[in-house]
């Protein structure tokens, strides 16, 4: 095991990122964030663009006229504006695009500095039904004290159907101030295989963010286990601190568990990988036409240690990059003893920008694709581990974080990969 000074990196990256929110995440989104005081100007010479936009404006004007003539209620134009923009983002067909009203955008910015209020779940878009799927429940959160389970599908929020109002609008409805309740219902399959509906009302609270958890494996004290819930906030510092503590305790092998990790901040993931990778690319950014726009590189100093990475179908975005980057360097022979264990990852290789619209609102949209250091983009495909191991059926529906090490068959396969 060689140990060098950690992270000596100067990355021309970004201001903040949308992370796996403790209240709810918008998607398994690996976010490249550009903070702008004003929205990007449109090209007034783009005739086709203006003609298309004018069609939208004309149609809205007709609809507005009908409402003002015949509608018995009152029109709230602030609310209407929000929903028009929600619809615009949804209409683009980019499932990762989203308009963020003031409350949502404020939650993003607060979460970026670690000040989060919520119920304590990570979620992804349920591509089968269009619901909100819970992929992680944060320890010591209101959700962890409830009967919520990983795999639950949120289909109703504040008496509104998720499929009718749309994923992002439904997620917005989950947001709120500390002390207020999030009211929603989930679908869950019972022991008989039948789907049942379960209502929840959980009080939102301020949550202390901790993304990295570590302990020494009792069965072999030379193995340290690090679980990363998300590459957010201070996750890089927490990761390095865990490794430093392990080395003092004689640990010389690592299991890094990124199961159910929905992604996070580009800056954070690059700092973690810079610590583990020799000099070379960390991530390659691709344009819409498939050409490479640029890359971010690691420094010469790095910490080399045998690593087994645990993945599953909810390992997404930045967590996939973490797995793919280590695998790429191992496949090139530039790193020794790196093994991916578990099941194929989610498959998200697009990059989102979050734009400050200058009025307290924001816009998230896909702006580029990215690729690992040497291999191809895995969007829609995922990353297949070196050792494919399904989680034991008896553990289905049980939070990974509540399973004892010796009962976790995927973890035991990772131990075997490191020791044999």
Sine and cosine of phi, psi and omega as CSV:
sin_phi,cos_phi,sin_psi,cos_psi,sin_omega,cos_omega
0.00,0.00,0.81,-0.58,0.04,-1.00
-0.96,-0.27,0.63,-0.78,-0.01,-1.00
-0.78,-0.62,0.83,-0.55,0.08,-1.00
-0.87,-0.49,0.14,-0.99,0.04,-1.00
-0.88,0.48,0.67,-0.74,-0.02,-1.00
-0.96,0.29,0.35,-0.94,0.09,-1.00
0.29,0.96,0.96,-0.27,0.23,-0.97
-0.85,-0.53,1.00,0.01,-0.19,-0.98
-0.63,-0.78,0.68,-0.73,0.10,-1.00
-0.83,-0.56,0.98,-0.18,-0.10,-0.99
-0.98,-0.21,0.79,-0.62,0.04,-1.00
-0.98,0.20,0.88,0.47,-0.15,-0.99
-0.97,-0.22,-0.78,-0.63,-0.43,-0.90
-0.66,-0.75,0.04,-1.00,-0.19,-0.98
-0.99,0.16,-0.81,0.59,0.02,-1.00
-0.43,-0.90,0.09,-1.00,0.00,-1.00
-0.63,-0.78,0.44,-0.90,0.16,-0.99
-0.97,0.24,0.81,-0.58,-0.05,-1.00
-0.94,-0.34,-0.02,-1.00,0.05,-1.00
-0.94,0.34,1.00,-0.06,-0.18,-0.98
-0.86,0.51,0.62,-0.78,0.03,-1.00
-0.94,0.33,-0.39,0.92,0.07,-1.00
-0.99,0.15,-0.80,0.60,0.15,-0.99
-0.21,-0.98,0.58,-0.82,0.11,-0.99
-1.00,-0.02,0.46,-0.89,0.00,-1.00
-0.98,0.17,-0.41,0.91,-0.04,-1.00
-0.02,-1.00,0.17,-0.99,0.15,-0.99
-0.98,0.21,0.98,0.21,-0.24,-0.97
-0.93,-0.36,0.83,-0.56,0.12,-0.99
-1.00,-0.06,0.93,-0.38,-0.27,-0.96
-0.94,-0.33,0.81,-0.59,0.20,-0.98
-0.98,-0.18,0.87,-0.49,-0.17,-0.99
-0.93,-0.36,0.76,-0.65,0.14,-0.99
-0.89,-0.45,0.85,-0.52,-0.03,-1.00
-0.99,-0.14,0.90,-0.43,-0.04,-1.00
-0.84,-0.54,0.63,-0.78,0.01,-1.00
-0.95,0.30,-0.49,0.87,-0.03,-1.00
-0.75,-0.66,0.45,-0.89,0.06,-1.00
-0.91,0.41,0.46,-0.89,0.00,-1.00
-0.89,0.45,0.70,-0.71,-0.03,-1.00
-0.93,0.37,0.53,-0.85,0.06,-1.00
-1.00,-0.01,0.46,-0.89,0.03,-1.00
-0.98,0.19,0.96,-0.29,-0.06,-1.00
-0.94,0.35,-0.21,0.98,0.05,-1.00
-1.00,0.06,-0.10,1.00,0.00,-1.00
-0.99,0.15,1.00,0.02,-0.13,-0.99
-0.88,0.47,-0.71,0.71,-0.04,-1.00
-0.88,0.48,-0.66,0.75,0.00,-1.00
-0.87,0.49,-0.72,0.69,-0.03,-1.00
-0.93,0.37,-0.57,0.82,0.05,-1.00
-0.91,0.42,-0.70,0.71,0.01,-1.00
-0.90,0.44,-0.69,0.73,0.01,-1.00
-0.90,0.43,-0.62,0.79,-0.01,-1.00
-0.89,0.45,-0.56,0.83,0.07,-1.00
-0.87,0.49,-0.67,0.74,0.02,-1.00
-0.90,0.44,-0.73,0.69,-0.01,-1.00
-0.88,0.47,-0.69,0.72,-0.01,-1.00
-0.88,0.47,-0.68,0.74,-0.02,-1.00
-0.92,0.40,-0.65,0.76,0.04,-1.00
-0.89,0.47,-0.62,0.78,0.01,-1.00
-0.90,0.44,-0.63,0.78,0.04,-1.00
-0.90,0.43,-0.73,0.68,-0.01,-1.00
-0.89,0.46,-0.67,0.74,0.01,-1.00
-0.88,0.48,-0.63,0.77,0.02,-1.00
-0.89,0.46,-0.67,0.74,0.02,-1.00
-0.88,0.47,-0.68,0.74,0.01,-1.00
-0.90,0.43,-0.70,0.71,-0.04,-1.00
-0.92,0.40,-0.46,0.89,0.02,-1.00
-0.98,0.19,-0.63,0.78,-0.23,-0.97
-0.85,-0.53,-0.30,0.95,-0.12,-0.99
-0.95,0.32,0.72,-0.69,-0.04,-1.00
-0.99,0.11,-0.24,0.97,-0.02,-1.00
-0.99,-0.12,-0.10,-0.99,0.03,-1.00
-0.99,-0.15,0.56,-0.83,0.00,-1.00
-0.99,-0.10,0.81,-0.58,0.07,-1.00
-0.98,-0.22,0.99,-0.14,-0.13,-0.99
-0.94,0.34,-0.42,0.91,0.09,-1.00
-0.91,0.42,-0.70,0.71,0.01,-1.00
-0.93,0.37,-0.64,0.76,0.02,-1.00
-0.87,0.49,-0.67,0.74,0.00,-1.00
-0.86,0.50,-0.71,0.70,0.03,-1.00
-0.83,0.56,-0.74,0.68,-0.07,-1.00
-0.94,0.33,-0.52,0.85,0.08,-1.00
-0.88,0.47,-0.69,0.73,-0.03,-1.00
-0.96,0.29,-0.59,0.81,0.13,-0.99
-0.82,0.58,-0.72,0.69,-0.02,-1.00
-0.91,0.42,-0.61,0.79,0.03,-1.00
-0.87,0.50,-0.75,0.66,-0.01,-1.00
-0.88,0.48,-0.68,0.74,0.00,-1.00
-0.91,0.41,-0.59,0.81,-0.05,-1.00
-0.94,0.34,-0.28,0.96,0.02,-1.00
-0.94,0.34,-0.34,0.94,-0.03,-1.00
1.00,0.05,-0.05,1.00,0.05,-1.00
-1.00,0.07,0.96,-0.28,-0.09,-1.00
-0.93,0.36,-0.20,0.98,0.03,-1.00
-0.99,-0.11,-0.11,0.99,0.04,-1.00
-0.97,0.25,0.53,-0.85,0.04,-1.00
-0.29,-0.96,0.65,-0.76,0.17,-0.98
-1.00,0.03,0.67,-0.75,0.00,-1.00
-0.89,-0.45,0.90,-0.43,0.07,-1.00
-0.95,0.32,-0.05,-1.00,-0.11,-0.99
-0.86,0.51,-0.67,0.75,-0.03,-1.00
-0.92,0.40,-0.69,0.72,-0.01,-1.00
-0.92,0.39,-0.70,0.71,-0.02,-1.00
-0.91,0.42,-0.61,0.79,0.05,-1.00
-0.89,0.46,-0.63,0.77,0.02,-1.00
-0.89,0.46,-0.64,0.77,0.05,-1.00
-0.88,0.48,-0.75,0.66,-0.06,-1.00
-0.92,0.39,-0.60,0.80,0.05,-1.00
-0.91,0.40,-0.66,0.75,-0.01,-1.00
-0.90,0.44,-0.54,0.84,-0.03,-1.00
-0.89,0.45,-0.45,0.89,0.02,-1.00
-0.96,-0.28,0.19,0.98,0.12,-0.99
1.00,0.02,0.14,0.99,0.04,-1.00
-0.99,-0.17,0.99,-0.14,-0.11,-0.99
-0.84,-0.55,0.64,-0.77,0.10,-1.00
-0.84,-0.54,0.75,-0.66,0.01,-1.00
0.08,-1.00,-0.31,-0.95,0.00,-1.00
-0.98,-0.21,-0.31,0.95,0.12,-0.99
0.99,-0.15,0.74,0.67,0.07,-1.00
-0.76,-0.65,0.50,-0.87,0.19,-0.98
-0.96,-0.28,0.66,-0.75,-0.05,-1.00
-0.71,-0.71,0.29,-0.96,0.14,-0.99
-0.71,-0.70,0.20,-0.98,0.07,-1.00
-0.97,0.23,0.81,-0.59,0.05,-1.00
-0.99,0.16,0.98,-0.21,-0.12,-0.99
-0.94,0.35,-0.32,0.95,-0.02,-1.00
-0.98,0.20,-0.74,0.67,-0.11,-0.99
-0.93,-0.36,-0.25,0.97,-0.07,-1.00
0.99,0.11,0.29,0.96,0.01,-1.00
-1.00,-0.02,-0.11,-0.99,0.07,-1.00
-0.96,-0.28,0.90,-0.44,-0.06,-1.00
-0.99,-0.15,0.77,-0.63,0.03,-1.00
-0.99,0.14,0.86,-0.52,-0.02,-1.00
-0.93,-0.37,-0.20,0.98,0.02,-1.00
-0.36,-0.93,0.60,-0.80,0.09,-1.00
-0.86,-0.51,0.86,-0.50,-0.12,-0.99
-0.97,0.26,0.69,-0.72,0.00,-1.00
-0.88,0.48,0.54,-0.84,0.05,-1.00
0.84,0.54,0.54,0.84,0.05,-1.00
-0.92,-0.39,0.25,-0.97,0.07,-1.00
-0.82,0.57,-0.60,0.80,-0.01,-1.00
-0.91,0.42,-0.59,0.81,-0.01,-1.00
-0.93,0.38,-0.36,0.93,0.02,-1.00
-1.00,-0.01,-0.05,1.00,0.02,-1.00
-0.99,-0.16,-0.14,-0.99,0.02,-1.00
-0.99,-0.12,0.22,0.97,0.06,-1.00
-0.87,0.50,0.51,-0.86,0.02,-1.00
-0.74,-0.67,0.49,-0.87,0.14,-0.99
-0.88,0.47,0.70,-0.72,-0.05,-1.00
0.99,-0.17,-0.25,0.97,0.07,-1.00
-0.88,0.48,0.61,-0.80,0.01,-1.00
-0.94,-0.35,0.93,-0.37,0.03,-1.00
-0.97,0.23,0.89,-0.45,-0.04,-1.00
-0.90,-0.43,-0.21,0.98,-0.04,-1.00
-0.65,-0.76,0.79,-0.61,0.02,-1.00
-0.76,-0.65,0.85,-0.53,-0.02,-1.00
0.77,0.64,0.71,0.70,0.03,-1.00
0.91,0.42,0.30,0.96,0.03,-1.00
-0.90,-0.44,0.71,-0.70,0.00,-1.00
-0.94,0.33,0.75,-0.66,0.00,-1.00
-0.88,0.47,-0.65,0.76,-0.03,-1.00
-0.94,0.34,-0.45,0.89,0.00,-1.00
-0.99,0.15,-0.69,0.72,-0.04,-1.00
-1.00,0.07,-0.32,0.95,-0.01,-1.00
0.99,-0.15,0.45,-0.89,-0.09,-1.00
-0.84,0.54,-0.80,0.60,-0.11,-0.99
-0.93,0.36,-0.60,0.80,0.05,-1.00
-0.90,0.44,-0.66,0.75,0.01,-1.00
-0.89,0.46,-0.63,0.78,0.04,-1.00
-0.90,0.43,-0.64,0.77,0.07,-1.00
-0.83,0.56,-0.64,0.77,-0.03,-1.00
-0.92,0.39,-0.35,0.94,0.05,-1.00
-0.97,0.23,-0.29,0.96,-0.04,-1.00
-0.98,0.21,0.39,-0.92,0.04,-1.00
0.11,-0.99,0.05,-1.00,-0.05,-1.00
-0.99,0.12,0.35,-0.93,0.03,-1.00
-0.86,0.51,0.71,-0.71,0.01,-1.00
1.00,-0.08,-0.22,0.97,0.05,-1.00
-1.00,-0.04,0.28,-0.96,-0.05,-1.00
-0.98,-0.21,0.64,-0.77,0.19,-0.98
-1.00,-0.09,0.87,-0.49,-0.05,-1.00
-0.94,-0.35,0.85,-0.52,-0.07,-1.00
-0.38,-0.93,0.21,-0.98,0.03,-1.00
-0.76,-0.65,0.54,-0.84,-0.02,-1.00
-0.83,-0.55,0.43,-0.90,0.20,-0.98
-0.99,-0.14,0.66,-0.75,0.03,-1.00
-0.53,-0.85,0.67,-0.74,0.07,-1.00
-0.99,0.13,0.75,-0.66,0.01,-1.00
-1.00,0.05,-0.07,-1.00,-0.07,-1.00
-0.90,0.44,-0.34,0.94,0.02,-1.00
-1.00,0.01,0.02,1.00,-0.01,-1.00
0.99,0.12,0.09,1.00,0.01,-1.00
-1.00,-0.04,0.55,-0.84,-0.01,-1.00
-1.00,0.05,0.78,-0.63,0.04,-1.00
-0.85,-0.52,0.44,-0.90,0.02,-1.00
-0.98,-0.20,0.75,-0.66,-0.04,-1.00
-0.78,-0.62,0.85,-0.52,0.01,-1.00
-1.00,0.08,0.51,-0.86,0.06,-1.00
-0.69,-0.72,0.55,-0.84,0.17,-0.99
-0.67,-0.74,0.97,-0.25,-0.13,-0.99
-0.87,-0.49,0.75,-0.66,-0.04,-1.00
-0.98,0.21,0.78,-0.63,0.03,-1.00
-0.96,0.28,0.66,-0.75,0.02,-1.00
-0.67,-0.75,0.28,-0.96,0.10,-1.00
-0.96,0.28,0.72,-0.69,-0.10,-1.00
-0.89,-0.45,0.77,-0.63,0.09,-1.00
-0.98,0.19,0.86,-0.51,-0.10,-1.00
-0.99,0.13,0.79,-0.61,0.11,-0.99
-0.63,-0.77,0.93,-0.35,-0.09,-1.00
-0.99,-0.15,-0.26,0.96,-0.07,-1.00
-0.84,-0.55,0.78,-0.63,0.02,-1.00
-0.78,-0.62,0.64,-0.77,-0.09,-1.00
-0.60,-0.80,0.47,-0.88,0.12,-0.99
-0.32,-0.95,0.35,-0.94,0.06,-1.00
-1.00,0.09,0.70,-0.72,0.01,-1.00
-0.94,0.34,0.85,-0.53,-0.09,-1.00
-0.90,0.43,-0.52,0.85,-0.03,-1.00
-0.96,0.29,-0.30,0.95,0.01,-1.00
-0.33,-0.94,0.98,-0.20,-0.14,-0.99
-0.96,0.27,0.10,0.99,0.15,-0.99
-1.00,-0.01,-0.03,1.00,-0.02,-1.00
-0.93,-0.36,0.82,-0.57,0.08,-1.00
-0.97,-0.26,0.63,-0.78,-0.01,-1.00
-0.91,-0.41,0.83,-0.55,0.03,-1.00
-0.87,-0.49,0.84,-0.54,0.07,-1.00
-0.97,-0.26,0.80,-0.60,0.02,-1.00
-0.92,-0.39,0.92,-0.38,-0.02,-1.00
-0.98,0.21,-0.45,0.89,0.01,-1.00
-0.13,-0.99,0.51,-0.86,0.03,-1.00
-1.00,-0.01,0.96,0.28,-0.13,-0.99
-0.79,-0.61,0.32,-0.95,0.18,-0.98
0.72,0.70,-0.93,-0.38,-0.07,-1.00
-0.97,-0.22,0.42,0.91,-0.04,-1.00
-0.86,0.50,-0.60,0.80,0.00,-1.00
-0.90,0.44,-0.72,0.70,0.02,-1.00
-0.90,0.45,-0.64,0.77,0.01,-1.00
-0.91,0.41,-0.62,0.78,0.03,-1.00
-0.90,0.43,-0.75,0.67,-0.01,-1.00
-0.89,0.45,-0.61,0.80,0.03,-1.00
-0.90,0.44,-0.65,0.76,0.02,-1.00
-0.90,0.43,-0.68,0.73,0.01,-1.00
-0.90,0.44,-0.68,0.73,0.01,-1.00
-0.88,0.48,-0.67,0.74,0.03,-1.00
-0.90,0.43,-0.64,0.77,0.01,-1.00
-0.88,0.47,-0.71,0.71,-0.05,-1.00
-0.89,0.46,-0.55,0.84,0.06,-1.00
-0.93,0.37,-0.45,0.89,-0.03,-1.00
-1.00,-0.06,0.10,0.99,0.05,-1.00
1.00,0.05,0.19,0.98,0.05,-1.00
-0.96,0.30,0.75,-0.66,0.02,-1.00
-0.77,-0.64,0.25,0.97,0.07,-1.00
-0.58,-0.81,0.57,-0.82,-0.06,-1.00
-0.82,-0.57,0.64,-0.77,0.28,-0.96
-0.93,-0.37,0.86,-0.51,0.03,-1.00
-0.95,-0.32,0.91,-0.42,-0.08,-1.00
-0.99,-0.12,0.94,-0.33,0.06,-1.00
-0.90,-0.44,0.43,0.91,0.13,-0.99
-0.91,0.42,0.66,-0.76,-0.01,-1.00
0.89,0.45,0.29,0.96,0.06,-1.00
-1.00,0.02,0.92,-0.39,-0.11,-0.99
-1.00,0.09,0.03,1.00,0.04,-1.00
0.87,-0.50,-0.59,-0.81,0.01,-1.00
0.52,-0.86,-0.64,-0.77,-0.21,-0.98
-1.00,-0.01,0.77,-0.64,0.03,-1.00
-0.86,0.52,-0.67,0.74,-0.01,-1.00
-0.87,0.49,-0.68,0.73,-0.02,-1.00
-0.91,0.42,-0.76,0.65,-0.04,-1.00
-0.89,0.45,-0.60,0.80,0.01,-1.00
-0.92,0.39,-0.59,0.81,0.04,-1.00
-0.93,0.37,-0.63,0.78,0.05,-1.00
-0.91,0.42,-0.73,0.69,-0.03,-1.00
-0.94,0.35,-0.53,0.85,0.05,-1.00
-0.88,0.47,-0.53,0.85,0.03,-1.00
-0.94,0.35,-0.51,0.86,-0.12,-0.99
-0.98,-0.21,-0.32,0.95,-0.12,-0.99
-0.97,-0.26,0.58,-0.81,0.15,-0.99
-0.94,0.34,0.06,-1.00,-0.06,-1.00
-0.85,0.52,0.79,-0.62,0.00,-1.00
0.37,-0.93,-0.07,-1.00,-0.03,-1.00
-0.94,0.34,0.55,-0.83,0.12,-0.99
-0.97,-0.23,-0.70,0.71,-0.03,-1.00
-0.53,-0.85,0.61,-0.79,0.07,-1.00
-0.91,-0.41,0.77,-0.63,-0.04,-1.00
-0.99,-0.15,0.77,-0.63,-0.08,-1.00
-0.92,-0.38,0.59,-0.81,0.09,-1.00
-0.98,0.19,0.10,-0.99,0.00,-1.00
-0.88,0.48,-0.49,0.87,-0.03,-1.00
-1.00,0.07,0.07,1.00,0.05,-1.00
1.00,-0.04,-0.10,0.99,0.03,-1.00
-0.98,0.21,0.46,-0.89,-0.03,-1.00
-0.99,0.14,0.81,-0.58,-0.01,-1.00
-1.00,0.08,-0.57,0.82,-0.02,-1.00
0.13,-0.99,-0.02,-1.00,-0.02,-1.00
-0.55,-0.84,0.37,-0.93,0.11,-0.99
-0.93,-0.36,0.72,-0.69,-0.14,-0.99
-0.91,-0.41,0.49,-0.87,0.11,-0.99
-1.00,0.04,0.33,-0.95,0.04,-1.00
-0.99,0.15,-0.03,-1.00,-0.07,-1.00
-0.97,0.23,-0.53,0.85,-0.06,-1.00
-0.99,0.11,0.67,-0.74,0.01,-1.00
-0.40,-0.91,0.24,-0.97,-0.03,-1.00
-0.93,-0.36,0.91,-0.41,-0.04,-1.00
-0.97,-0.24,0.77,-0.63,-0.02,-1.00
-0.44,-0.90,0.60,-0.80,0.07,-1.00
-0.85,0.53,0.76,-0.65,-0.09,-1.00
-0.74,-0.67,0.70,-0.71,0.24,-0.97
-0.91,-0.42,0.80,-0.61,-0.03,-1.00
-0.96,-0.29,0.81,-0.58,0.02,-1.00
-1.00,-0.07,0.80,-0.60,-0.01,-1.00
-0.76,-0.65,0.34,-0.94,0.17,-0.99
-0.51,-0.86,-0.15,-0.99,-0.08,-1.00
-0.92,0.38,-0.24,0.97,0.05,-1.00
-0.98,-0.21,0.15,0.99,0.16,-0.99
-0.98,0.17,0.90,-0.44,-0.17,-0.98
-0.67,-0.74,0.39,-0.92,0.22,-0.98
0.84,0.54,-0.89,-0.45,-0.03,-1.00
-0.86,0.50,-0.55,0.83,0.03,-1.00
-0.92,0.38,-0.54,0.84,0.08,-1.00
-0.94,0.35,-0.64,0.76,0.05,-1.00
-0.87,0.49,-0.67,0.75,0.05,-1.00
-0.82,0.57,-0.75,0.66,-0.03,-1.00
-0.92,0.39,-0.72,0.70,-0.07,-1.00
-0.92,0.39,-0.62,0.79,-0.03,-1.00
-0.91,0.42,-0.72,0.70,0.03,-1.00
-0.89,0.46,-0.67,0.75,0.01,-1.00
-0.90,0.43,-0.66,0.75,0.02,-1.00
-0.86,0.52,-0.73,0.68,-0.03,-1.00
-0.93,0.37,-0.55,0.83,0.06,-1.00
-0.93,0.37,-0.69,0.73,0.00,-1.00
-0.89,0.45,-0.51,0.86,0.04,-1.00
-0.99,0.16,-0.11,0.99,-0.04,-1.00
0.98,0.18,0.24,0.97,-0.03,-1.00
-1.00,-0.03,-0.24,0.97,0.14,-0.99
-0.75,-0.66,0.53,-0.85,0.03,-1.00
-0.96,-0.29,0.49,-0.87,0.16,-0.99
0.85,0.53,0.82,0.58,0.15,-0.99
-0.89,-0.46,0.82,-0.57,-0.02,-1.00
-0.72,-0.70,0.76,-0.65,0.11,-0.99
-1.00,-0.09,0.75,-0.66,-0.08,-1.00
-0.77,-0.64,0.65,-0.76,0.06,-1.00
0.76,-0.65,-0.71,-0.71,-0.01,-1.00
-0.80,-0.60,0.22,-0.98,-0.07,-1.00
-0.85,0.52,0.65,-0.76,-0.09,-1.00
-0.98,0.21,0.07,-1.00,-0.14,-0.99
-0.88,0.47,-0.72,0.70,-0.01,-1.00
1.00,-0.09,0.88,0.48,0.06,-1.00
-0.80,-0.60,0.94,-0.34,-0.03,-1.00
-0.85,-0.53,0.43,0.90,0.06,-1.00
-0.96,-0.27,0.39,-0.92,-0.08,-1.00
-0.89,-0.45,0.71,-0.71,0.01,-1.00
-0.94,-0.33,0.58,-0.82,0.16,-0.99
-0.95,-0.30,0.60,-0.80,0.11,-0.99
-0.93,-0.36,0.90,-0.44,-0.07,-1.00
-0.97,-0.24,0.76,-0.66,0.11,-0.99
-0.98,0.19,0.88,-0.47,-0.05,-1.00
-1.00,0.09,0.05,1.00,0.14,-0.99
1.00,0.07,-0.04,1.00,-0.02,-1.00
-0.79,-0.61,0.40,0.92,-0.01,-1.00
1.00,0.00,-0.03,1.00,0.04,-1.00
-0.93,-0.36,0.18,-0.98,-0.02,-1.00
-0.59,-0.81,0.22,-0.98,0.00,-1.00
-0.70,-0.72,0.80,-0.60,0.08,-1.00
-0.96,-0.28,0.80,-0.61,0.04,-1.00
-0.52,-0.85,0.46,-0.89,0.00,-1.00
-0.96,0.26,0.79,-0.62,-0.08,-1.00
-0.84,-0.55,-0.24,0.97,-0.02,-1.00
-0.28,-0.96,0.28,-0.96,0.17,-0.98
-0.97,-0.25,0.37,-0.93,0.07,-1.00
-0.73,-0.68,0.34,-0.94,0.00,-1.00
-0.72,-0.70,0.44,-0.90,0.08,-1.00
-0.90,0.43,0.03,-1.00,-0.09,-1.00
-0.80,0.59,-0.70,0.71,-0.10,-1.00
-0.78,-0.63,-0.37,0.93,-0.08,-1.00
-1.00,-0.10,0.01,-1.00,-0.08,-1.00
-0.99,0.16,0.30,-0.95,0.12,-0.99
-0.86,0.51,0.63,-0.78,-0.08,-1.00
-0.91,-0.41,0.34,0.94,-0.03,-1.00
-0.87,0.49,0.79,-0.62,-0.02,-1.00
0.98,0.20,-0.04,1.00,-0.05,-1.00
-0.89,-0.46,-0.72,0.69,-0.06,-1.00
1.00,0.07,-0.02,-1.00,-0.02,-1.00
-0.88,-0.47,0.82,-0.57,0.01,-1.00
-1.00,0.03,0.80,-0.59,-0.02,-1.00
-0.91,0.41,0.30,-0.95,0.10,-1.00
-0.92,0.38,-0.62,0.79,0.02,-1.00
-0.88,-0.48,0.96,-0.30,-0.04,-1.00
-1.00,0.07,0.87,-0.50,-0.02,-1.00
-0.65,-0.76,0.89,-0.46,0.10,-1.00
-0.97,0.23,0.59,-0.81,0.09,-1.00
-0.91,0.42,0.68,-0.73,-0.03,-1.00
-0.81,0.59,0.68,-0.74,-0.05,-1.00
-0.85,0.53,-0.52,0.86,-0.01,-1.00
-0.91,0.41,-0.28,0.96,-0.02,-1.00
-0.99,-0.16,0.05,1.00,0.00,-1.00
-0.87,0.49,0.76,-0.65,0.00,-1.00
0.99,0.10,-0.12,0.99,0.03,-1.00
-1.00,-0.06,0.73,-0.68,0.03,-1.00
-0.86,0.52,0.76,-0.65,0.04,-1.00
-0.82,0.58,-0.51,0.86,-0.09,-1.00
-0.98,0.17,-0.06,1.00,0.05,-1.00
-0.94,-0.33,0.03,1.00,0.00,-1.00
-1.00,0.01,0.75,-0.66,0.05,-1.00
-0.93,0.37,0.52,-0.85,-0.04,-1.00
-0.78,0.63,-0.75,0.66,-0.09,-1.00
-0.93,0.36,-0.30,0.95,0.02,-1.00
-1.00,-0.06,-0.16,0.99,-0.06,-1.00
-1.00,0.01,0.98,-0.18,-0.10,-1.00
-0.91,0.41,-0.50,0.87,0.06,-1.00
-0.93,0.36,-0.67,0.74,0.04,-1.00
-0.89,0.46,-0.65,0.76,0.01,-1.00
-0.90,0.43,-0.55,0.83,0.08,-1.00
-0.92,0.40,-0.57,0.82,0.06,-1.00
-0.92,0.39,-0.65,0.76,0.07,-1.00
-0.87,0.50,-0.69,0.72,0.01,-1.00
-0.89,0.46,-0.64,0.77,0.00,-1.00
-0.90,0.45,-0.56,0.83,-0.02,-1.00
-0.98,0.20,-0.55,0.83,-0.12,-0.99
-1.00,-0.09,-0.38,0.93,-0.04,-1.00
-0.93,-0.36,0.00,0.00,0.00,0.00
